[in-house]
Amino acid sequence: MTIDERARQAARDLNQAVAQADLMLLEAGVPGEREVAQRVNRRSRSLVFAGGFAVVLLVVAIALVPGRVYSPDAPETNDPVANSTPILTPDDGTPDSTPSDTAPAVDDPDTTDPTIDLSAPELTISFPEDGAVFEGADDRAITFRGTVDPGSEVIAAGLYNATVNPNGTWFISLIIGPGDNVTSFVAVDEDGLETEKTITVTYIPDQPEVTSTTEVPGEEPGGDGGPADTPDADVTFSASAIYKESAESPPFDVYEGTATPGATISVTSEYGNDTTVADEDGQWRIRVVFNEAPPGETFLVTVRDELTERELKFGFTNLNES
Amino acid sequence: MNKAQSDHPEVVTLPEDFDAFYQREFRSVVALAYALSGSRIAAEDLAQEAFIAAHQQWDRVGRYEAPGAWVRRVVSNKSVSLFRKRTSEAKALARVALRRQSPLPEVGEPSDEFWGMVRDLPRRQSQAVALHYLEDRPIAEVAQILECSESTAKVHLHKARKTLAKRLENVDRDLI
């Protein structure tokens, strides 16, 4: 059973359990709004009363945890029991100011609990600067650097983990593509809180394709006397992913590029593999299906020239939620 | 935009009826609280507290594009807080004792074990898993509720799946 199947089974079981529950406010049918309001307010009072009882049960625990406040503004305090009972009201931290109706900001309800560190990790990008421009093939691999709260992870482009040193400095080398590259970096601390920063760097290539001089293993560069099928010393290998995501069923991507004529090009990933051979002009193209790719998940696809052992990596996301 | 709105663009958006909102959303919010708190006793109270907060601010919350997202965000944050879970559990225990109210039914194995593993994940990952699977929400909605980008939500889900798969593999191997 896959993790998705397991999760959906667990979700069904839990929803079924809740569906069978005799929930307090639903037991009397569909009330009007006023009645719901009254019930909610009555429920508030009952919670207050029960909260007093709970103080007895948890007196030590509650006494030890700061951040609880006596609230004279607890709802509907006409109840004599409620009025005579000190009210320990968890500061629910529900939002009281929202900048936008379409994207309501919510203060984290836990921000008043000093026993929990709820501050998102600090993240800086010291190199390159936002808007930096790089030119030439040598400048295509960029080492991004910065600082983050020690113990946090830094994830680049939603996929690649940066190396984070104990002192909080981080770095990761990424190969950028021609044109503007909008790259996001997400710092995630041990509590799962995250900070995201995005920068744009521009790459202006000398040539439209990636070209490299590659030594063939076991051969002298440029030497003669090798086997008849030994490739030239100057070998051009390039690869590009056409879509990088797919909402089709099954999901697929198309990869294409250049290589030494006759070179085998392999495409491998966790969810689909295939191979092809570069034609006599050194052109190659392949369609790869990722049958088992989980919806919403981005994973790594490696395109490899088996002759020169050069490889390039691409991300792929299955957008098909069905 | 419907016809009435297009004919009268100056019309003021009225908040959705709280009663209808409550009836429609309450049970699924309880399920979310149950998954994230792991407490059959506290889940209903956690959901109640979120709805009480929504009701008290309904003039504003009711005008949001997705008040359900607001309530879920509140209950998600409440449910993963250990202190609040224990406090709500204690209050609910008191309520049960006073009113003889039955708690939620048990989920049963192995799903209960699965949700236990979800709760052991970092809080944002556990919230993303619960919202994605329990409510069958797409990444965009999970991101909206968690107030993060879609790529961040994907990262949370990706890491959660990896961790869960590894832990479940260990459990299954132990069972053999």
Boltz contact constraints between the chains, C-beta under 6 A:
constraints:
  - contact:
      token1: [A, 3]
      token2: [B, 161]
      max_distance: 6.0
  - contact:
      token1: [A, 3]
      token2: [B, 164]
      max_distance: 6.0
  - contact:
      token1: [A, 3]
      token2: [B, 165]
      max_distance: 6.0
  - contact:
      token1: [A, 7]
      token2: [B, 133]
      max_distance: 6.0
  - contact:
      token1: [A, 10]
      token2: [B, 111]
      max_distance: 6.0
  - contact:
      token1: [A, 10]
      token2: [B, 114]
      max_distance: 6.0
  - contact:
      token1: [A, 10]
      token2: [B, 115]
      max_distance: 6.0
  - contact:
      token1: [A, 11]
      token2: [B, 133]
      max_distance: 6.0
  - contact:
      token1: [A, 11]
      token2: [B, 134]
      max_distance: 6.0
  - contact:
      token1: [A, 13]
      token2: [B, 107]
      max_distance: 6.0
  - contact:
      token1: [A, 13]
      token2: [B, 111]
      max_distance: 6.0
  - contact:
      token1: [A, 14]
      token2: [B, 31]
      max_distance: 6.0
  - contact:
      token1: [A, 14]
      token2: [B, 35]
      max_distance: 6.0
  - contact:
      token1: [A, 14]
      token2: [B, 107]
      max_distance: 6.0
  - contact:
      token1: [A, 15]
      token2: [B, 31]
      max_distance: 6.0
  - contact:
      token1: [A, 17]
      token2: [B, 105]
      max_distance: 6.0
  - contact:
      token1: [A, 17]
      token2: [B, 107]
      max_distance: 6.0
  - contact:
      token1: [A, 18]
      token2: [B, 27]
      max_distance: 6.0
  - contact:
      token1: [A, 18]
      token2: [B, 30]
      max_distance: 6.0
  - contact:
      token1: [A, 18]
      token2: [B, 31]
      max_distance: 6.0
  - contact:
      token1: [A, 20]
      token2: [B, 105]
      max_distance: 6.0
  - contact:
      token1: [A, 21]
      token2: [B, 104]
      max_distance: 6.0
  - contact:
      token1: [A, 30]
      token2: [B, 23]
      max_distance: 6.0
  - contact:
      token1: [A, 33]
      token2: [B, 18]
      max_distance: 6.0
  - contact:
      token1: [A, 33]
      token2: [B, 19]
      max_distance: 6.0
  - contact:
      token1: [A, 36]
      token2: [B, 19]
      max_distance: 6.0
  - contact:
      token1: [A, 36]
      token2: [B, 22]
      max_distance: 6.0
  - contact:
      token1: [A, 40]
      token2: [B, 52]
      max_distance: 6.0
  - contact:
      token1: [A, 40]
      token2: [B, 55]
      max_distance: 6.0
  - contact:
      token1: [A, 43]
      token2: [B, 48]
      max_distance: 6.0
  - contact:
      token1: [A, 44]
      token2: [B, 52]
      max_distance: 6.0
  - contact:
      token1: [A, 47]
      token2: [B, 91]
      max_distance: 6.0
  - contact:
      token1: [A, 50]
      token2: [B, 91]
      max_distance: 6.0
  - contact:
      token1: [A, 50]
      token2: [B, 94]
      max_distance: 6.0
  - contact:
      token1: [A, 50]
      token2: [B, 95]
      max_distance: 6.0
  - contact:
      token1: [A, 51]
      token2: [B, 91]
      max_distance: 6.0
  - contact:
      token1: [A, 53]
      token2: [B, 94]
      max_distance: 6.0
  - contact:
      token1: [A, 54]
      token2: [B, 90]
      max_distance: 6.0
  - contact:
      token1: [A, 54]
      token2: [B, 91]
      max_distance: 6.0
  - contact:
      token1: [A, 54]
      token2: [B, 94]
      max_distance: 6.0
  - contact:
      token1: [A, 57]
      token2: [B, 90]
      max_distance: 6.0
  - contact:
      token1: [A, 58]
      token2: [B, 90]
      max_distance: 6.0
  - contact:
      token1: [A, 65]
      token2: [B, 83]
      max_distance: 6.0
  - contact:
      token1: [A, 90]
      token2: [B, 84]
      max_distance: 6.0
  - contact:
      token1: [A, 90]
      token2: [B, 87]
      max_distance: 6.0
  - contact:
      token1: [A, 92]
      token2: [B, 49]
      max_distance: 6.0
  - contact:
      token1: [A, 92]
      token2: [B, 53]
      max_distance: 6.0
  - contact:
      token1: [A, 94]
      token2: [B, 53]
      max_distance: 6.0
  - contact:
      token1: [A, 94]
      token2: [B, 74]
      max_distance: 6.0
  - contact:
      token1: [A, 101]
      token2: [B, 63]
      max_distance: 6.0
  - contact:
      token1: [A, 101]
      token2: [B, 64]
      max_distance: 6.0
  - contact:
      token1: [A, 102]
      token2: [B, 65]
      max_distance: 6.0
  - contact:
      token1: [A, 104]
      token2: [B, 64]
      max_distance: 6.0
  - contact:
      token1: [A, 104]
      token2: [B, 70]
      max_distance: 6.0
  - contact:
      token1: [A, 106]
      token2: [B, 73]
      max_distance: 6.0
  - contact:
      token1: [A, 108]
      token2: [B, 77]
      max_distance: 6.0
  - contact:
      token1: [A, 109]
      token2: [B, 74]
      max_distance: 6.0
  - contact:
      token1: [A, 109]
      token2: [B, 77]
      max_distance: 6.0
  - contact:
      token1: [A, 109]
      token2: [B, 78]
      max_distance: 6.0
  - contact:
      token1: [A, 110]
      token2: [B, 77]
      max_distance: 6.0
  - contact:
      token1: [A, 110]
      token2: [B, 81]
      max_distance: 6.0
  - contact:
      token1: [A, 155]
      token2: [B, 155]
      max_distance: 6.0
  - contact:
      token1: [A, 158]
      token2: [B, 151]
      max_distance: 6.0
  - contact:
      token1: [A, 158]
      token2: [B, 154]
      max_distance: 6.0
  - contact:
      token1: [A, 158]
      token2: [B, 155]
      max_distance: 6.0
  - contact:
      token1: [A, 184]
      token2: [B, 151]
      max_distance: 6.0
  - contact:
      token1: [A, 186]
      token2: [B, 152]
      max_distance: 6.0
  - contact:
      token1: [A, 191]
      token2: [B, 123]
      max_distance: 6.0
  - contact:
      token1: [A, 192]
      token2: [B, 122]
      max_distance: 6.0
  - contact:
      token1: [A, 192]
      token2: [B, 123]
      max_distance: 6.0
  - contact:
      token1: [A, 192]
      token2: [B, 124]
      max_distance: 6.0
  - contact:
      token1: [A, 192]
      token2: [B, 125]
      max_distance: 6.0
  - contact:
      token1: [A, 194]
      token2: [B, 152]
      max_distance: 6.0
  - contact:
      token1: [A, 196]
      token2: [B, 149]
      max_distance: 6.0
  - contact:
      token1: [A, 196]
      token2: [B, 152]
      max_distance: 6.0
  - contact:
      token1: [A, 296]
      token2: [B, 139]
      max_distance: 6.0
  - contact:
      token1: [A, 296]
      token2: [B, 154]
      max_distance: 6.0
  - contact:
      token1: [A, 297]
      token2: [B, 158]
      max_distance: 6.0
  - contact:
      token1: [A, 298]
      token2: [B, 154]
      max_distance: 6.0
  - contact:
      token1: [A, 321]
      token2: [B, 138]
      max_distance: 6.0
